[in-house]
Amino acid sequence: PPSLSSTLKPEVIVDMAVATPNLKIYTFSKTTTWKWDEIAIATGGKFFPLTSNSTEMYSGLIEILDDICSPAN
């Protein structure tokens, strides 16, 4: 059988995510080669680099929580 990565393309994910009301995708990744940044940005979410720096990772998580918990969202 075909692998998931050969059948599930970033463009398909973007199309499905954009068509889903009130969905924002936030991604953490060491690389943008699978277009994690484009998927996040297309939905109004955000891409965060995945690092071993706990302060940076915590800051990214807090930014997500601030965004999703704000009254405007």
DOPA-804772 format. One record per atom (N, C-alpha, C): z, y, x; residue in one letter; atom name; residue number from 1. Coordinates in pm, 1 decimal, m for minus. Last residue first. Layout:
> Z;Y;X;A;CA;NUM $
...
//
This chain:
> 1951.0;3566.5;m1139.1;N;N;73 $
> 1873.2;3442.0;m1133.2;N;CA;73 $
> 1911.3;3347.5;m1241.9;N;C;73 $
> 2121.8;3779.3;m1158.8;A;N;72 $
> 1979.4;3806.6;m1185.4;A;CA;72 $
> 1896.6;3678.8;m1188.9;A;C;72 $
> 2374.7;3692.0;m1073.9;P;N;71 $
> 2347.0;3705.0;m1216.8;P;CA;71 $
> 2198.8;3725.4;m1250.0;P;C;71 $
> 2362.8;3445.9;m813.3;S;N;70 $
> 2358.7;3586.4;m854.7;S;CA;70 $
> 2319.4;3595.7;m1002.7;S;C;70 $
> 2346.2;3186.5;m729.6;C;N;69 $
> 2462.4;3222.4;m812.6;C;CA;69 $
> 2461.2;3367.8;m857.4;C;C;69 $
> 2127.1;3167.3;m566.7;I;N;68 $
> 2126.3;3091.6;m691.9;I;CA;68 $
> 2242.0;3127.7;m784.0;I;C;68 $
> 2201.1;3345.9;m355.0;D;N;67 $
> 2079.7;3365.2;m434.7;D;CA;67 $
> 2088.7;3293.5;m568.2;D;C;67 $
> 2437.2;3240.0;m251.5;D;N;66 $
> 2434.4;3378.9;m300.4;D;CA;66 $
> 2315.2;3401.2;m391.6;D;C;66 $
> 2339.8;2987.1;m172.6;L;N;65 $
> 2440.1;2998.9;m279.6;L;CA;65 $
> 2445.2;3139.2;m337.0;L;C;65 $
> 2166.5;3069.1;34.9;I;N;64 $
> 2115.0;2996.6;m81.7;I;CA;64 $
> 2212.9;3010.1;m198.9;I;C;64 $
> 2351.3;3184.4;209.7;E;N;63 $
> 2240.7;3265.2;156.8;E;CA;63 $
> 2181.1;3199.5;31.7;E;C;63 $
> 2504.3;2960.2;272.4;I;N;62 $
> 2566.3;3071.1;198.2;I;CA;62 $
> 2459.0;3160.5;137.4;I;C;62 $
> 2313.3;2816.3;419.8;L;N;61 $
> 2367.9;2761.3;295.4;L;CA;61 $
> 2432.4;2869.9;209.3;L;C;61 $
> 2276.4;2991.4;638.2;G;N;60 $
> 2165.2;2956.5;549.9;G;CA;60 $
> 2213.6;2902.6;416.3;G;C;60 $
> 2533.9;2984.2;750.4;S;N;59 $
> 2478.3;3110.7;701.8;S;CA;59 $
> 2362.3;3085.9;605.5;S;C;59 $
> 2543.6;2717.7;831.5;Y;N;58 $
> 2637.3;2766.1;729.9;Y;CA;58 $
> 2584.4;2895.2;667.3;Y;C;58 $
> 2348.9;2726.9;1033.2;M;N;57 $
> 2331.3;2639.0;917.6;M;CA;57 $
> 2420.5;2684.2;801.4;M;C;57 $
> 2464.8;2907.7;1214.2;E;N;56 $
> 2334.6;2936.8;1153.3;E;CA;56 $
> 2313.1;2853.4;1027.1;E;C;56 $
> 2697.1;2763.8;1280.2;T;N;55 $
> 2707.4;2897.4;1221.0;T;CA;55 $
> 2577.7;2935.9;1151.7;T;C;55 $
> 2604.7;2530.1;1402.1;S;N;54 $
> 2672.1;2522.0;1272.5;S;CA;54 $
> 2684.9;2657.4;1204.1;S;C;54 $
> 2317.9;2454.5;1552.5;N;N;53 $
> 2414.9;2563.7;1548.7;N;CA;53 $
> 2479.2;2568.2;1409.8;N;C;53 $
> 2115.0;2284.0;1552.5;S;N;52 $
> 2245.5;2222.9;1578.4;S;CA;52 $
> 2355.4;2329.7;1579.3;S;C;52 $
> 1888.0;2357.1;1279.9;T;N;51 $
> 1938.0;2369.3;1416.6;T;CA;51 $
> 2068.6;2292.6;1431.1;T;C;51 $
> 1610.8;2416.2;1095.4;L;N;50 $
> 1718.3;2320.4;1112.2;L;CA;50 $
> 1762.0;2324.7;1257.5;L;C;50 $
> 1525.0;2725.7;954.5;P;N;49 $
> 1509.9;2631.9;1066.2;P;CA;49 $
> 1632.7;2541.8;1074.9;P;C;49 $
> 1449.4;2751.7;612.9;F;N;48 $
> 1547.8;2775.5;717.8;F;CA;48 $
> 1522.9;2677.2;830.7;F;C;48 $
> 1262.1;2905.4;359.7;F;N;47 $
> 1264.8;2806.4;466.8;F;CA;47 $
> 1369.9;2848.0;568.9;F;C;47 $
> 1323.4;2965.5;12.5;K;N;46 $
> 1320.2;3010.0;151.7;K;CA;46 $
> 1326.0;2890.2;245.7;K;C;46 $
> 1171.1;3037.7;m302.1;G;N;45 $
> 1283.9;2991.7;m222.9;G;CA;45 $
> 1272.4;3042.0;m80.7;G;C;45 $
> 946.3;3089.2;m437.4;G;N;44 $
> 1046.9;3195.2;m436.4;G;CA;44 $
> 1172.9;3155.1;m362.8;G;C;44 $
> 760.6;2895.3;m405.1;T;N;43 $
> 846.6;2885.0;m522.8;T;CA;43 $
> 951.0;2995.8;m531.1;T;C;43 $
> 637.1;2953.8;m165.7;A;N;42 $
> 554.3;2952.0;m286.8;A;CA;42 $
> 639.0;2949.4;m414.1;A;C;42 $
> 842.7;2911.1;21.6;I;N;41 $
> 799.7;3047.5;m9.7;I;CA;41 $
> 720.1;3053.5;m139.9;I;C;41 $
> 856.9;2625.6;29.0;A;N;40 $
> 971.6;2708.7;m9.3;A;CA;40 $
> 926.8;2847.5;m55.3;A;C;40 $
> 599.6;2555.9;115.2;I;N;39 $
> 653.2;2502.3;m10.1;I;CA;39 $
> 766.8;2590.8;m59.5;I;C;39 $
> 587.1;2683.7;362.6;E;N;38 $
> 496.1;2724.7;255.5;E;CA;38 $
> 544.0;2675.7;118.8;E;C;38 $
> 783.4;2540.6;507.7;D;N;37 $
> 795.9;2685.5;486.9;D;CA;37 $
> 708.4;2732.2;371.3;D;C;37 $
> 680.8;2283.9;516.1;W;N;36 $
> 806.0;2308.5;444.0;W;CA;36 $
> 824.7;2456.7;414.5;W;C;36 $
> 448.3;2180.3;633.2;K;N;35 $
> 439.7;2298.1;546.5;K;CA;35 $
> 565.1;2320.7;462.2;K;C;35 $
> 476.6;2003.8;827.9;W;N;34 $
> 452.4;1946.4;696.0;W;CA;34 $
> 453.6;2055.4;590.0;W;C;34 $
> 531.7;2174.1;1041.2;T;N;33 $
> 403.7;2102.6;1038.2;T;CA;33 $
> 374.5;2036.9;904.6;T;C;33 $
> 753.6;2310.9;1094.5;T;N;32 $
> 679.3;2356.7;977.5;T;CA;32 $
> 548.2;2280.6;963.8;T;C;32 $
> 1064.9;2156.0;1192.2;T;N;31 $
> 923.1;2185.1;1210.8;T;CA;31 $
> 860.6;2235.5;1081.6;T;C;31 $
> 1317.2;2109.6;1123.2;K;N;30 $
> 1294.5;2146.2;1262.7;K;CA;30 $
> 1151.0;2190.0;1285.5;K;C;30 $
> 1425.9;2245.8;808.9;S;N;29 $
> 1345.9;2152.6;888.0;S;CA;29 $
> 1334.0;2203.3;1030.8;S;C;29 $
> 1521.5;2302.7;486.2;F;N;28 $
> 1570.3;2305.6;623.3;F;CA;28 $
> 1487.4;2203.5;699.6;F;C;28 $
> 1429.2;2488.8;195.2;T;N;27 $
> 1408.5;2378.6;288.9;T;CA;27 $
> 1472.1;2408.5;424.3;T;C;27 $
> 1443.1;2536.1;m145.6;Y;N;26 $
> 1494.8;2582.2;m17.5;Y;CA;26 $
> 1484.4;2464.4;78.4;Y;C;26 $
> 1264.7;2623.4;m428.4;I;N;25 $
> 1289.2;2519.6;m328.8;I;CA;25 $
> 1333.6;2586.3;m199.0;I;C;25 $
> 1329.0;2698.3;m760.1;K;N;24 $
> 1313.4;2751.1;m624.9;K;CA;24 $
> 1346.2;2637.4;m529.7;K;C;24 $
> 1232.7;2707.6;m1090.5;L;N;23 $
> 1256.9;2620.7;m975.8;L;CA;23 $
> 1229.7;2696.8;m846.8;L;C;23 $
> 1170.9;2823.3;m1340.0;N;N;22 $
> 1300.8;2848.9;m1276.3;N;CA;22 $
> 1333.4;2758.1;m1158.8;N;C;22 $
> 932.4;2579.5;m1446.4;P;N;21 $
> 1005.4;2705.0;m1468.1;P;CA;21 $
> 1139.7;2706.9;m1394.8;P;C;21 $
> 686.9;2444.4;m1251.5;T;N;20 $
> 818.0;2413.9;m1308.6;T;CA;20 $
> 897.9;2542.6;m1324.1;T;C;20 $
> 463.3;2517.8;m1113.8;A;N;19 $
> 448.1;2495.2;m1257.7;A;CA;19 $
> 581.1;2465.8;m1327.4;A;C;19 $
> 553.7;2514.4;m855.1;V;N;18 $
> 520.3;2644.2;m914.4;V;CA;18 $
> 507.6;2632.2;m1066.2;V;C;18 $
> 575.4;2234.7;m820.3;A;N;17 $
> 694.1;2320.2;m815.2;A;CA;17 $
> 668.9;2455.3;m880.9;A;C;17 $
> 310.4;2144.7;m834.2;M;N;16 $
> 409.9;2095.8;m929.8;M;CA;16 $
> 531.7;2188.5;m935.3;M;C;16 $
> 195.8;2289.1;m617.5;D;N;15 $
> 141.7;2300.8;m753.5;D;CA;15 $
> 244.2;2258.3;m858.1;D;C;15 $
> 355.1;2194.5;m402.4;V;N;14 $
> 352.6;2336.6;m438.2;V;CA;14 $
> 303.5;2354.5;m581.1;V;C;14 $
> 284.7;1922.1;m405.0;I;N;13 $
> 423.4;1962.5;m428.7;I;CA;13 $
> 429.2;2108.4;m470.8;I;C;13 $
> 16.4;1945.2;m339.5;V;N;12 $
> 53.8;1885.6;m467.7;V;CA;12 $
> 197.0;1925.1;m503.4;V;C;12 $
> 32.9;2049.0;m82.8;E;N;11 $
> m33.4;2128.1;m186.9;E;CA;11 $
> 1.5;2076.6;m326.5;E;C;11 $
> 151.1;1840.9;66.6;P;N;10 $
> 225.5;1963.4;39.0;P;CA;10 $
> 164.5;2046.7;m73.9;P;C;10 $
> 82.9;1518.3;m82.7;K;N;9 $
> 43.7;1629.9;3.2;K;CA;9 $
> 125.6;1754.6;m31.9;K;C;9 $
> 117.1;1191.0;m91.1;L;N;8 $
> 187.2;1309.7;m138.7;L;CA;8 $
> 162.9;1423.7;m41.4;L;C;8 $
> m22.0;999.0;49.8;T;N;7 $
> m59.0;1025.9;m89.1;T;CA;7 $
> 5.4;1151.6;m144.7;T;C;7 $
> 80.7;977.1;301.8;S;N;6 $
> m64.7;984.6;289.9;S;CA;6 $
> m108.8;1016.5;147.4;S;C;6 $
> 353.1;957.3;265.4;S;N;5 $
> 301.8;1076.2;332.3;S;CA;5 $
> 150.0;1088.2;323.7;S;C;5 $
> 374.8;703.4;150.0;L;N;4 $
> 403.3;821.3;69.0;L;CA;4 $
> 344.3;947.0;132.9;L;C;4 $
> 103.9;482.6;239.5;S;N;3 $
> 235.8;542.3;262.2;S;CA;3 $
> 250.5;667.6;176.0;S;C;3 $
> m56.4;235.3;35.1;P;N;2 $
> m57.5;359.1;113.1;P;CA;2 $
> 83.0;414.3;129.2;P;C;2 $
> 0.0;m120.3;83.5;P;N;1 $
> 0.0;0.0;0.0;P;CA;1 $
> 0.0;125.3;87.0;P;C;1 $
//
